[in-house]
């Protein structure tokens, strides 16, 4: 068990999938955890199950992020761990991508992530850990993921710049690139079940370890990067993908 006693952790999108598993892992390692999400009901259920604080906040709205920060500051004062996890995935081929679809994905996956860090900075302790969630899709050139991939690639570039700029405060900024993980995000793509099953099978065949990852696989890496065990790590990105990045999706 990693020593996170006395640490305050915020997990955006913490009501399901990777965020939920990471909130659980952080709490089990001693941190006081706050989760956020867009759905009042889902945040309430998850926070009760986990035994953590839940706050409803839509990260696509900068004013909502500002309100979130105010609530966290009032109750917890300062934050030591910020897991910028909230994100969405919508598949569409180039030539059929609407402005609305572009704005929606970029608004949550990049703008929302960007301003989550921006607005939390004043209440982050020196020596805090920021962990961004990107994706190996930023590199794969996978069909039908142009906007999603671009939003995640932007987050990787932002992580590097932020790590450099925040180093004087000893704030570490790292990024995790999951491969295919068994989470509810795929069920929200709008694809029919048959399409989803075909997509999953094709993905699994490309993974050298021949399985999807589990949210807990990512959660353990989040916990490590949040801890003092990772005190000399910043500006780094970690592929945790069963080897899919060395076995391209296209070809």
C-alpha angles and dihedrals in degrees: 000000000000118000109247097144112145093017121127113216130190119198116189114209087019098150096085147011119358093357093053093047091047093049089052093048093047091050092048088054092055106267125135103236135206118188127196135195142154098248115076092203095048093047091049094049094045094046091050092048093048097038092233137121115275125201124181111230134152107215091201085075117069091200089054090052090050090051090049091053091050092052093048092047093050093052103030106018100207136025128220102180126039116183107190097200109139112117146135136218124212120172121213135147121246108267092039100061113118125209088243092055091048093049093045096054096039090044093059105025099045113007091041092047092045095052093042088066093037094055097039094051096089091057098040114109118236105264092033123149122233116193119189124198114222127152141240085241086080085076108029104074088223113181119255094019102090098124096037091048092048092050091051094045089053090053091053091053091046090052092058094049092045092050090056096046096044096045093095087064090047088241109152120213121192137161133220121209110198122195120211107334125183099245136132091257092091092055090058096059095091092242120138117251092254090052091048092051091050091047091050093048093049091049094048092051089058095051112095090213088051098226141084115253122247125235088244090063089062094040092061091054091048089053091050094049090047092054134079087251085080096045093127095047122096136138089025131133126209125204109208101175114121088259097298093135090064091047103052122223091226124059 
